[in-house]
Amino acid sequence: MDPVTTVVWVVAFVLVTVCVTGFTGRIGWSAPVALVAVGAVASFIPAVPRVEIEPELVLYGVIPPLLFAAAIRTSFIDIRARNDSILALSVGLVAFTVVVVGFTTWMLVPAITLAAAFAFGAVVAPTDAVAVSAVAGRLKLPRRLVTILEGESLLNDATALVALNAAIMAIVSVTAPDPWSIAGNFTLAVVGGVAVGLAIGWGLSEVRKRLRAPVLDTSLSLITPYLAFIIAQAIGGSGVLAVVVAGILLGYRSPTVQSAEARIAERLNWKTIQFLLENAVFLFIGLNLAGIVEGASTAGPGLWPTVLICLGILLTLIVSRFVWVFALTWLYRHGPRFLRVRQWSWRNATAVSAAGIRGVVTLIAVFLLPPETPQREFLQFLAFVVVVGTLLEGLALPRLLKVLKLPTPDYTQEHSERMLLMAEAEDAGVVRLEQERTDDDELEVIDRLRANAAFLAEALQNPPTTGGEPRPVAYTRLRKVMIEAQREAVLKARHEGRYQEAAVLSVLAAIDAEETALRTAGPKAKPAAASDARAPKPRRRRNVPE
């Protein structure tokens, strides 16, 4: 397509994605299923061109920003608190799924190699928590389960793609694959990816400390996933792991290295990018359905064998997840003591097992299979069936959760914790205010800051007559100092683990919003040359009685 036509189709892509997602959200339908259906219908219209994307473009252009957008919103504190459950699902379950589904595919699909079957197992192994939320709506799951599912969906993407890369190397190898070589490459991928991710995350956080303009910070944020991915891939490490590690580290350090405006801008930008990429992938796969079906019908074993193969793989995928999760639950309940204290109920295990919906990463990863892959078109069709089948399975998830009667989050306790933490932050701000105030600060400014009242409007109506610093300027200056102390107090409480992460993030967001409003709408001091006020006196600390 020529450049103009390409731009037109990109605009049409975004419009369809936004309109379908918005419409389905209003009527309670599943946006991913609707987008796949719209794309599938359009794929059989002769006037609609077939959209083809190179695997390298998918690998380097789509996967890094998708993973980074999820990583910066993932709580390092929650992952660390539930690392055993998350690792058991994101690493152990992925490896189990690759082996079980791989052998099943190898036995069911004619003329496929074991390496190709394991590659397909890696493609369908990772779950998609975003797809779970999109299908099931606003699920009021316990916070622990939400954290586990979100952590699993992020880290299992990295695990599955590393396993896929190892399987692809075995596919394209002209000689028999050497297990030791594969193990060495896998180790290098993991160690190199983690090392690059830590280095990029730490290095960029140090740079961002010195940036004052939110535009510069946001620009640096936009290239971060590509920087981590490219460097890791260049040294033989896993670019996927590098992006995930860098994103988690930068997300954790953001309150101390970014301004409030930069954090808010980053959250909005990456939320928009994630929305467009994730939903556009579903639409893209639907648009390729005609070609996928055509290729599968040519290379496949026939209609009824294909149906049986699809059912067999879907059943294997679902059962393997239930088997692993319930075995893990039994181990938590009857294993060593350090596991028994972290056990979960069988109802929780059922909910986690049922939330095995596949989504964007599976749809993207299947296009990374090299042309040498036996039955490549048929495997792409099977991946499409797996995603659609698990999405349809997820439609029953809300009803299942209702039957399980899982305890909903204690919103009253969370609200109480937010209030307690905000009060603690306000106390820290008042202490800092008493330390920073000087004889030049009017008592009325201090009183208004203490009371957190609507001081600015009144100060503008009654400007000072002494020719000193305008009250709004003093208010802005001192309030910024208090906000800094509040954030430090919240981060200290977070480090000490005295509040749930949901309360910490909520209070940090409220502080960021106030600081942003203060910077945007707050008054600015006049330049010295433009003011006829006297030069400021040396600042003197005021001794405040106990």
DODO-480308 format. One line per 2 residues: number of its first residue (from 1); their letters; for each residue x, y, z of C-alpha. Coordinates in Angstrom, 2 decimals. Layout:
DODO-480308
NUM> a> X/Y/Z | ... .
end
This chain:
DODO-480308
1> md> 0.00/0.00/0.00 | 1.12/3.55/-0.67 .
3> pv> 1.81/5.87/2.31 | -1.52/7.72/2.07 .
5> tt> -3.50/4.47/2.00 | -1.49/3.19/4.95 .
7> vv> -2.32/6.28/6.99 | -6.01/5.98/6.06 .
9> wv> -6.10/2.36/7.20 | -4.32/3.19/10.46 .
11> va> -6.91/5.88/11.20 | -9.72/3.46/10.30 .
13> fv> -8.11/0.83/12.55 | -8.13/3.19/15.54 .
15> lv> -11.68/4.39/14.87 | -13.07/0.87/14.63 .
17> tv> -11.18/-0.21/17.75 | -12.43/2.73/19.81 .
19> cv> -16.02/2.53/18.56 | -16.38/-1.24/19.01 .
21> tg> -14.75/-1.19/22.46 | -16.87/1.75/23.60 .
23> ft> -20.09/0.22/22.30 | -19.48/-3.22/23.79 .
25> gr> -18.55/-1.64/27.12 | -21.91/0.14/27.27 .
27> ig> -23.94/-3.00/26.59 | -21.79/-5.37/28.64 .
29> ws> -20.34/-7.45/25.82 | -16.78/-8.73/25.50 .
31> ap> -14.68/-6.22/23.53 | -12.01/-8.78/22.44 .
33> va> -14.64/-11.20/21.13 | -16.48/-8.37/19.35 .
35> lv> -13.28/-7.06/17.74 | -12.32/-10.53/16.53 .
37> av> -15.83/-10.98/15.12 | -15.77/-7.60/13.34 .
39> ga> -12.35/-8.33/11.86 | -13.41/-11.84/10.85 .
41> va> -16.47/-10.56/8.98 | -14.40/-7.86/7.30 .
43> sf> -11.75/-10.40/6.24 | -14.21/-12.11/3.92 .
45> ip> -15.16/-8.83/2.18 | -13.21/-8.61/-1.10 .
47> av> -12.69/-4.84/-0.82 | -10.84/-5.18/2.49 .
49> pr> -7.12/-5.78/1.87 | -5.29/-8.46/3.80 .
51> ve> -3.10/-6.90/6.46 | 0.26/-8.62/6.85 .
53> ie> 2.91/-7.76/9.42 | 6.47/-9.03/9.45 .
55> pe> 7.38/-11.14/12.51 | 10.38/-8.91/13.26 .
57> lv> 8.10/-5.87/13.33 | 5.81/-7.67/15.78 .
59> ly> 8.73/-8.76/17.95 | 10.48/-5.39/18.10 .
61> gv> 7.57/-3.00/17.57 | 4.54/-4.42/19.39 .
63> ip> 5.66/-6.73/22.21 | 8.03/-4.29/24.04 .
65> pl> 5.51/-1.45/24.54 | 2.75/-3.90/25.50 .
67> lf> 4.87/-5.53/28.19 | 6.28/-2.22/29.44 .
69> aa> 2.79/-0.69/29.75 | 1.77/-3.57/32.01 .
71> ai> 5.07/-3.65/33.92 | 5.09/-0.02/35.08 .
73> rt> 1.63/-0.53/36.60 | 2.62/-3.73/38.38 .
75> sf> 3.36/-3.36/42.07 | 6.79/-4.65/43.04 .
77> id> 5.61/-4.77/46.66 | 2.68/-7.06/45.81 .
79> ir> 4.84/-9.29/43.61 | 7.40/-9.62/46.39 .
81> ar> 4.68/-10.36/48.95 | 3.16/-13.12/46.79 .
83> nd> 6.24/-14.16/44.84 | 5.81/-17.86/45.60 .
85> si> 2.32/-18.08/44.08 | 3.18/-15.83/41.15 .
87> la> 6.39/-17.70/40.32 | 4.64/-21.06/40.63 .
89> ls> 2.10/-19.93/38.03 | 4.22/-17.75/35.77 .
91> vg> 7.19/-20.14/35.58 | 6.09/-23.55/36.80 .
93> lv> 2.68/-23.59/35.13 | 4.11/-22.23/31.86 .
95> af> 6.75/-24.97/31.76 | 4.12/-27.60/32.61 .
97> tv> 1.80/-26.25/29.88 | 4.57/-26.18/27.28 .
99> vv> 5.39/-29.84/27.94 | 1.81/-31.15/28.22 .
101> vg> 0.35/-29.17/25.33 | 3.50/-29.72/23.29 .
103> ft> 3.31/-33.51/23.54 | -0.46/-33.42/22.93 .
105> tw> 0.01/-31.32/19.79 | 2.82/-33.58/18.60 .
107> ml> 0.56/-36.63/18.91 | -2.55/-35.00/17.41 .
109> vp> -1.18/-32.93/14.52 | 0.23/-34.95/11.61 .
111> ai> 3.71/-34.27/10.23 | 4.75/-31.91/13.04 .
113> tl> 8.12/-32.05/14.78 | 8.52/-32.10/18.54 .
115> aa> 10.33/-28.74/18.46 | 7.42/-27.16/16.56 .
117> af> 4.95/-28.72/19.01 | 6.85/-27.26/21.97 .
119> af> 6.93/-23.89/20.19 | 3.15/-24.06/19.87 .
121> ga> 2.90/-25.00/23.56 | 4.92/-21.87/24.42 .
123> vv> 2.62/-19.77/22.21 | -0.56/-20.81/24.01 .
125> ap> 0.93/-21.03/27.53 | 0.65/-17.40/28.75 .
127> td> -2.66/-16.10/30.07 | -3.96/-12.57/29.67 .
129> av> -5.41/-10.87/32.76 | -6.56/-7.95/30.60 .
131> av> -8.68/-10.36/28.58 | -10.07/-11.77/31.83 .
133> sa> -11.18/-8.30/32.93 | -12.56/-7.47/29.50 .
135> va> -14.63/-10.65/29.34 | -15.80/-10.87/32.92 .
137> gr> -16.36/-7.16/33.47 | -15.64/-5.59/36.84 .
139> lk> -14.78/-8.72/38.78 | -14.81/-8.10/42.52 .
141> lp> -12.15/-10.66/43.28 | -10.16/-10.68/46.52 .
143> rr> -7.11/-8.43/46.25 | -4.80/-11.40/46.67 .
145> lv> -6.23/-13.16/43.63 | -6.15/-10.00/41.53 .
147> ti> -2.48/-9.50/42.39 | -1.66/-13.14/41.59 .
149> le> -3.49/-13.07/38.23 | -1.93/-9.74/37.20 .
151> ge> 1.56/-10.81/38.27 | 1.15/-14.14/36.53 .
153> sl> -0.02/-12.56/33.26 | 2.99/-10.24/33.20 .
155> ln> 5.74/-12.68/34.12 | 4.36/-15.66/32.23 .
157> da> 4.56/-13.63/29.03 | 8.30/-13.35/29.59 .
159> ta> 8.68/-17.04/30.49 | 6.65/-18.22/27.50 .
161> lv> 8.48/-16.01/25.02 | 11.87/-17.16/26.32 .
163> al> 10.71/-20.78/25.91 | 9.39/-19.95/22.45 .
165> na> 12.75/-18.51/21.45 | 14.50/-21.72/22.56 .
167> ai> 12.02/-23.83/20.58 | 12.46/-21.65/17.48 .
169> ma> 16.23/-22.13/17.67 | 15.63/-25.89/17.64 .
171> iv> 13.29/-25.54/14.64 | 15.72/-23.58/12.47 .
173> sv> 18.75/-25.61/13.50 | 20.08/-27.75/10.65 .
175> ta> 21.55/-30.26/13.07 | 19.99/-32.17/15.92 .
177> pd> 19.40/-29.79/18.85 | 21.91/-30.10/21.67 .
179> pw> 20.14/-30.07/25.07 | 23.19/-28.50/26.74 .
181> si> 23.35/-25.77/24.13 | 19.64/-25.06/24.55 .
183> ag> 20.03/-24.95/28.34 | 23.00/-22.60/28.01 .
185> nf> 21.15/-20.27/25.67 | 18.14/-20.30/27.99 .
187> tl> 20.32/-19.40/30.98 | 22.02/-16.62/29.02 .
189> av> 18.62/-15.29/27.95 | 17.35/-15.15/31.54 .
191> vg> 20.50/-13.78/33.18 | 21.23/-11.33/30.36 .
193> gv> 17.64/-10.11/30.22 | 17.40/-9.50/33.95 .
195> av> 20.82/-7.79/34.05 | 19.99/-5.46/31.16 .
197> gl> 16.59/-4.68/32.66 | 18.14/-3.74/36.01 .
199> ai> 20.83/-1.65/34.32 | 18.38/0.20/32.07 .
201> gw> 15.90/0.74/34.91 | 18.53/2.07/37.31 .
203> gl> 20.32/4.17/34.70 | 17.19/5.83/33.35 .
205> se> 15.85/6.48/36.83 | 19.06/8.37/37.63 .
207> vr> 18.68/10.39/34.42 | 15.03/11.14/35.14 .
209> kr> 15.95/12.55/38.53 | 17.66/15.39/36.70 .
211> lr> 14.90/16.12/34.18 | 12.61/19.00/34.99 .
213> ap> 10.34/19.04/31.93 | 7.58/16.38/31.87 .
215> vl> 7.81/16.35/28.06 | 11.44/15.21/28.24 .
217> dt> 10.60/12.58/30.85 | 7.69/11.25/28.79 .
219> sl> 9.83/11.14/25.65 | 12.42/9.08/27.50 .
221> sl> 9.70/6.80/28.81 | 8.42/6.09/25.31 .
223> it> 11.77/4.74/24.12 | 12.58/2.79/27.29 .
225> py> 11.03/-0.57/26.27 | 12.74/-0.46/22.88 .
227> la> 16.08/0.45/24.44 | 15.92/-2.43/26.94 .
229> fi> 14.68/-4.90/24.32 | 17.28/-4.04/21.65 .
231> ia> 20.27/-4.10/24.02 | 19.23/-7.39/25.62 .
233> qa> 18.65/-9.05/22.25 | 22.03/-7.79/21.00 .
235> ig> 23.94/-9.56/23.79 | 21.91/-12.77/23.58 .
237> gs> 19.66/-12.02/26.52 | 15.88/-11.99/26.64 .
239> gv> 14.54/-8.66/25.50 | 11.19/-9.57/27.00 .
241> la> 12.64/-10.08/30.49 | 14.67/-6.88/30.14 .
243> vv> 11.53/-4.87/29.36 | 9.57/-6.40/32.24 .
245> va> 12.33/-5.90/34.81 | 13.03/-2.33/33.67 .
247> gi> 9.31/-1.49/33.76 | 8.78/-2.88/37.27 .
249> ll> 11.88/-1.10/38.59 | 10.97/2.24/37.01 .
251> gy> 7.38/1.93/38.22 | 8.58/1.29/41.77 .
253> rs> 11.06/4.19/41.75 | 8.80/6.67/39.96 .
255> pt> 7.62/8.50/43.13 | 11.22/9.43/43.95 .
257> vq> 12.60/10.19/40.47 | 9.71/11.79/38.57 .
259> sa> 7.64/14.90/39.05 | 3.91/14.55/39.63 .
261> ea> 3.15/15.88/36.13 | 5.52/13.35/34.57 .
263> ri> 3.95/10.46/36.47 | 0.42/11.42/35.49 .
265> ae> 1.44/11.97/31.86 | 3.25/8.62/31.78 .
267> rl> 0.27/6.75/33.20 | -2.13/8.27/30.68 .
269> nw> 0.20/7.79/27.72 | 0.96/4.15/28.42 .
271> kt> -2.66/3.37/29.24 | -3.61/4.75/25.83 .
273> iq> -0.84/2.85/24.05 | -1.79/-0.38/25.81 .
275> fl> -5.46/0.05/24.95 | -4.78/0.69/21.26 .
277> le> -2.24/-2.10/20.83 | -4.16/-4.77/22.73 .
279> na> -7.50/-4.16/21.07 | -5.98/-3.54/17.64 .
281> vf> -4.31/-6.97/17.84 | -7.71/-8.65/18.27 .
283> lf> -9.03/-6.73/15.28 | -5.90/-7.58/13.29 .
285> ig> -6.25/-11.30/13.96 | -9.87/-11.15/12.89 .
287> ln> -8.82/-9.49/9.64 | -6.40/-12.35/9.03 .
289> la> -8.99/-15.03/9.68 | -9.78/-15.58/6.00 .
291> gi> -6.11/-16.19/5.20 | -5.63/-18.35/8.31 .
293> ve> -8.63/-20.50/7.43 | -7.46/-20.79/3.83 .
295> ga> -3.98/-21.88/4.89 | -5.35/-24.29/7.50 .
297> st> -7.74/-25.87/5.00 | -4.84/-26.41/2.59 .
299> ag> -2.34/-27.77/5.11 | -4.76/-29.26/7.61 .
301> pg> -5.91/-32.88/7.89 | -9.56/-32.19/7.01 .
303> lw> -12.69/-30.82/8.66 | -13.53/-33.44/11.29 .
305> pt> -9.92/-34.24/12.25 | -9.38/-30.48/12.65 .
307> vl> -12.41/-30.21/14.93 | -11.15/-33.10/17.06 .
309> ic> -7.64/-31.60/17.20 | -9.04/-28.21/18.32 .
311> lg> -11.18/-29.80/21.01 | -8.28/-31.97/22.19 .
313> il> -5.88/-29.04/22.52 | -8.46/-26.82/24.21 .
315> lt> -9.34/-29.54/26.69 | -5.67/-30.26/27.38 .
317> li> -4.98/-26.56/27.95 | -7.88/-26.14/30.38 .
319> vs> -7.33/-29.39/32.28 | -3.57/-28.83/32.62 .
321> rf> -4.20/-25.49/34.34 | -6.72/-27.01/36.75 .
323> vw> -4.34/-29.89/37.52 | -1.40/-27.60/38.23 .
325> vf> -3.35/-25.07/40.35 | -5.11/-27.76/42.42 .
327> al> -1.82/-29.63/42.94 | -0.28/-26.34/44.07 .
329> tw> -3.23/-25.74/46.42 | -2.80/-29.21/47.94 .
331> ly> 0.92/-28.48/48.44 | 0.09/-25.18/50.17 .
333> rh> -2.36/-26.90/52.50 | -0.33/-30.03/53.31 .
335> gp> 3.26/-29.07/52.52 | 5.97/-27.48/54.68 .
337> rf> 4.92/-24.99/57.32 | 6.21/-21.95/55.45 .
339> lr> 3.81/-22.87/52.65 | 0.86/-23.71/54.90 .
341> vr> 0.82/-20.19/56.33 | 0.30/-18.85/52.79 .
343> qw> -2.37/-21.32/51.71 | -5.51/-20.38/49.82 .
345> sw> -8.91/-22.03/49.69 | -10.21/-24.48/47.10 .
347> rn> -12.67/-21.81/45.98 | -9.77/-19.47/45.24 .
349> at> -8.03/-22.27/43.36 | -11.13/-22.79/41.23 .
351> av> -11.31/-19.08/40.37 | -7.60/-18.96/39.44 .
353> sa> -7.95/-22.11/37.34 | -10.97/-20.75/35.47 .
355> ag> -9.21/-17.45/34.69 | -6.96/-19.06/32.10 .
357> ir> -7.98/-16.87/29.18 | -5.47/-16.43/26.37 .
359> gv> -5.15/-13.12/24.61 | -2.84/-10.68/22.90 .
361> vt> 0.55/-12.32/23.53 | -0.66/-15.65/22.12 .
363> li> -1.99/-13.94/19.00 | 1.27/-12.06/18.52 .
365> av> 3.62/-14.93/19.40 | 2.15/-17.34/16.85 .
367> fl> 3.26/-15.02/14.05 | 6.84/-15.30/15.34 .
369> lp> 7.02/-18.94/14.22 | 9.58/-19.07/11.39 .
371> pe> 8.58/-20.15/7.85 | 10.50/-23.41/8.40 .
373> tp> 7.95/-24.45/11.05 | 6.05/-27.57/9.91 .
375> qr> 2.30/-26.94/9.57 | 2.85/-23.25/10.36 .
377> ef> -0.49/-22.06/8.92 | -2.35/-24.83/10.72 .
379> lq> -0.67/-23.93/14.03 | -1.68/-20.29/13.52 .
381> fl> -5.26/-21.45/13.05 | -5.06/-23.54/16.22 .
383> af> -3.75/-20.55/18.20 | -6.65/-18.48/16.91 .
385> vv> -9.09/-21.20/18.02 | -7.43/-21.37/21.46 .
387> vv> -7.81/-17.61/22.00 | -11.43/-17.50/20.84 .
389> gt> -12.27/-20.68/22.75 | -10.84/-19.41/26.04 .
391> ll> -12.51/-16.03/25.52 | -15.84/-17.81/25.16 .
393> eg> -14.99/-19.89/28.22 | -14.43/-16.65/30.10 .
395> la> -18.00/-15.56/29.43 | -19.06/-18.02/32.14 .
397> lp> -16.53/-16.63/34.62 | -18.85/-14.07/36.30 .
399> rl> -21.48/-16.75/36.93 | -18.83/-19.12/38.31 .
401> lk> -17.55/-16.45/40.68 | -21.09/-15.84/41.85 .
403> vl> -21.50/-19.55/42.63 | -18.16/-19.67/44.45 .
405> kl> -19.23/-16.72/46.68 | -15.68/-15.44/47.07 .
407> pt> -15.25/-12.62/49.59 | -15.16/-9.25/47.86 .
409> pd> -12.47/-6.70/48.75 | -13.08/-4.93/52.04 .
411> yt> -13.65/-1.46/50.61 | -14.46/-0.05/54.05 .
413> qe> -11.10/-1.15/55.39 | -9.32/0.18/52.30 .
415> hs> -11.07/3.53/52.69 | -10.13/3.61/56.37 .
417> er> -6.50/2.84/55.52 | -6.46/5.60/52.89 .
419> ml> -7.77/8.08/55.43 | -5.27/6.99/58.07 .
421> lm> -2.38/7.19/55.61 | -3.51/10.58/54.31 .
423> ae> -3.75/11.85/57.90 | -0.24/10.57/58.52 .
425> ae> 0.98/12.33/55.39 | -0.78/15.56/56.42 .
427> da> 0.92/15.40/59.84 | 4.28/15.06/58.12 .
429> gv> 3.44/18.07/55.95 | 2.54/20.18/58.99 .
431> vr> 5.79/19.20/60.72 | 7.74/20.25/57.64 .
433> le> 5.72/23.47/57.47 | 6.75/24.39/61.01 .
435> qe> 10.37/23.69/60.11 | 10.33/25.74/56.91 .
437> rt> 8.26/28.76/57.94 | 10.13/32.00/58.59 .
439> dd> 9.40/35.43/60.04 | 8.59/36.58/56.50 .
441> de> 5.65/34.17/56.25 | 2.38/35.70/57.35 .
443> le> 0.48/33.93/60.11 | -2.65/33.91/57.98 .
445> vi> -0.80/31.84/55.33 | 0.34/29.36/57.97 .
447> dr> -3.13/29.09/59.49 | -4.71/28.49/56.14 .
449> lr> -2.18/25.80/55.31 | -2.85/24.11/58.62 .
451> an> -6.58/24.11/58.07 | -6.27/23.05/54.42 .
453> aa> -8.99/25.56/53.56 | -9.72/27.48/50.41 .
455> fl> -7.01/30.02/51.00 | -6.02/30.93/47.46 .
457> ae> -9.36/32.46/46.44 | -9.53/34.57/49.60 .
459> al> -5.89/35.63/49.25 | -6.51/36.82/45.70 .
461> qn> -9.47/38.89/46.90 | -7.45/40.45/49.73 .
463> pp> -3.92/41.02/48.44 | -1.23/42.08/50.94 .
465> tt> -0.49/45.79/51.23 | 3.02/45.52/52.67 .
467> gg> 4.71/44.94/49.33 | 6.15/41.60/50.42 .
469> ep> 5.72/38.18/48.83 | 2.15/37.69/47.53 .
471> rp> 0.13/35.30/49.66 | -0.69/32.91/46.78 .
473> va> 3.01/32.63/46.01 | 3.77/31.89/49.65 .
475> yt> 0.96/29.37/49.77 | 2.23/27.60/46.66 .
477> rl> 5.82/27.54/47.90 | 5.00/26.17/51.34 .
479> rk> 2.35/23.75/50.11 | 4.89/22.22/47.72 .
481> vm> 7.23/21.69/50.66 | 4.44/19.98/52.61 .
483> ie> 3.55/17.76/49.65 | 7.15/16.62/49.37 .
485> aq> 7.12/15.62/53.04 | 3.78/13.85/52.60 .
487> re> 5.13/11.76/49.75 | 8.21/10.86/51.78 .
489> av> 5.99/9.75/54.67 | 3.86/7.57/52.38 .
491> lk> 6.93/5.95/50.83 | 8.36/5.31/54.28 .
493> ar> 5.13/3.64/55.35 | 5.17/1.62/52.13 .
495> he> 8.74/0.49/52.75 | 7.83/-0.58/56.28 .
497> gr> 4.84/-2.52/54.96 | 2.31/-0.92/57.32 .
499> yq> -0.41/-0.41/54.69 | -1.80/-2.34/51.74 .
501> ea> -0.41/-1.38/48.35 | -3.86/-0.29/47.16 .
503> av> -3.99/2.36/49.88 | -0.43/3.50/49.13 .
505> ls> -1.07/3.90/45.40 | -4.35/5.72/46.04 .
507> vl> -2.75/8.26/48.37 | 0.23/8.76/46.04 .
509> aa> -2.17/9.43/43.17 | -4.07/11.99/45.27 .
511> id> -0.82/13.74/46.22 | 0.30/13.76/42.58 .
513> ae> -3.02/15.25/41.49 | -2.78/18.06/44.03 .
515> et> 0.83/18.82/43.14 | -0.03/18.88/39.43 .
517> al> -2.94/21.24/40.02 | -0.71/23.42/42.19 .
519> rt> 1.97/23.62/39.51 | -0.51/24.18/36.68 .
521> ag> -2.89/26.70/38.25 | -0.78/28.06/41.06 .
523> pk> 0.54/31.63/40.94 | 4.10/32.30/39.91 .
525> ak> 6.44/34.72/41.58 | 7.38/37.81/39.63 .
527> pa> 10.93/38.06/38.29 | 13.19/40.18/40.43 .
529> aa> 13.76/42.71/37.65 | 10.04/43.18/37.12 .
531> sd> 9.20/43.73/40.75 | 9.62/46.87/42.75 .
533> ar> 9.58/44.91/45.98 | 12.54/45.03/48.24 .
535> ap> 15.12/42.28/48.06 | 14.16/39.37/50.30 .
537> kp> 15.69/39.33/53.72 | 17.85/36.44/54.83 .
539> rr> 15.63/33.54/55.87 | 15.47/33.01/59.62 .
541> rr> 14.14/29.92/61.29 | 11.33/30.65/63.73 .
543> nv> 11.47/28.87/67.03 | 8.07/27.34/67.50 .
545> pe> 7.09/26.53/71.09 | 6.31/22.90/71.87 .
end
